């Protein structure tokens, strides 16, 4: 528990952010949830530990973490904004039937994508990152 708290504090310090109860609670939830929650889901979870936090504060904290590269954010087909703690490089699998998002890490794939895009030029742009979106659905066991 103490080591986890130290890790959270160091992430905030590296980003040049003050350690506040709100930031600690939001980041603790994002690290431990292993999911891709929207603002409402984070707010509901964090309210249990910081009852006086507002939804606007949760949103601002999530956005500041995304700006600092602690979290990434993505839009889903239903227009919801979801957040993801970045503990290792990964892509995302989107289940087209239920909207679930799962992480997909594959270092060999990363090397292939990086090599491909290093050899290509996109006129007027510099490629900063490549993330793959993989749309999936559960395989029917009868097939």
N, C-alpha and C positions, 0 to 999 in steps of 0.2 A: 504494500500500500504506500509506504513512504517513498519507495523507488519510483512508483507510478507518479506520485505527486511531484517528485524531483524532475521527472521527465517532462511533465506538463509545464512546470516552472521554467525549465531550460528552453522549451519550445517558444514560450512567450518572450523570454529574455532575448533569444536569438532574433526574434522578429521585432525587437525594440518596443515591446508592449508591456504595460504595467500588469502586475499580477493582481487581478481583482476577483472577488468571489464569483461574479457573473462569468468572466472568461474562464476561470478554473472549472466551473460547473459545466459550461458548454463544451469545452475541450475534453473534459473527462468523459462526458457522455459520448461525444463523437469517436473517441478512441475505443471506448469499451463496447459500443453498440454493434460494431461490425455490420452496419447496414447503411443505407443511403436515405436518411430521413429528410423530410421537408421541414420548414420552419415550425409548423404546428406540432409536429412530432417531437422536435427538439424542445420546444417550449413546454409541452406537457411533461416530458421527462425531467427537465431541469427544475420545473416548479416544485417538484417533490423535495428538492434540496435547497432551493432558493425561492421561497414562496412569494417574495415581493418583486421578483423579476418581471418585467413586461415583455410582451411579444415583440415590441419594437426594439428593445434592447437585445433580445436573442437574435433578431434579424441583423442588427448592426454588428454584433459580435461575429456572427457567421460570415457576413460580407467582409469584415476586416480580416478574418482568418483566410478567406479566399484570396483577398488582395495580397496577403503576405505569403501565399503558397502553402499554408498549413492544411487547407482544405481545397478541394476543387468543387465546382458546382456544375450541374447539368440540368437541362430541361428535359422533361419527359413528354410523351405523346399527348398526355392530358393537360399539358401546360404548367405543371407543377415544377418548381425549382427544387432540386434535391442537392444535398451536400455529401461529400465523401472525404474522410480523413485519408491523407496520403502517407501511408507508412512504407509503401514500396511501389515502384512503378507497376502499373497494371492498366488493363483495358476493361471494358464493361460488356457484359452479356445482358441484353434486355429480353425478358420473356414476353413475347408478343401477346400471349393469352392472359396473363395476370398482371403484367406491368412490373414484375419483380426485377430488380437489378442485382447482378452478382459480379464480383470482381473476377478477372481472368488475367493471371500473371503468366507470362511465357517469355523468358529471356531470349530464346532463339528467335521468336517472332519479332521481338524488339530489335534485334540485330539485323534481321532481314529488312524491316521497315526503315531503320536508320540508314542502312546501306543504300536502299532504293532511293530514298529522298535526298541523300547526300549527292547522288549522281544526277539528280534532276534539278532544274532551275524553274522557279515559278516567277515569271517576269515581274519585276517591281516588288517582290516580297522576299523575306527571309523566313525560313521555316523555323519556328521556335520549338514545336513539339508535335508529335503525331500520336493520336489516340484512336484506337480502333473501336467501333461500335458493332457488336455482334448481336444480331437479332436471332433469338432462338425460341423454340417451344418444346415442351416435354415430348419425348419420343413415345409414340403409341406402342405399348408392349406387345400388341398383336402383330406388329410388322417384323 
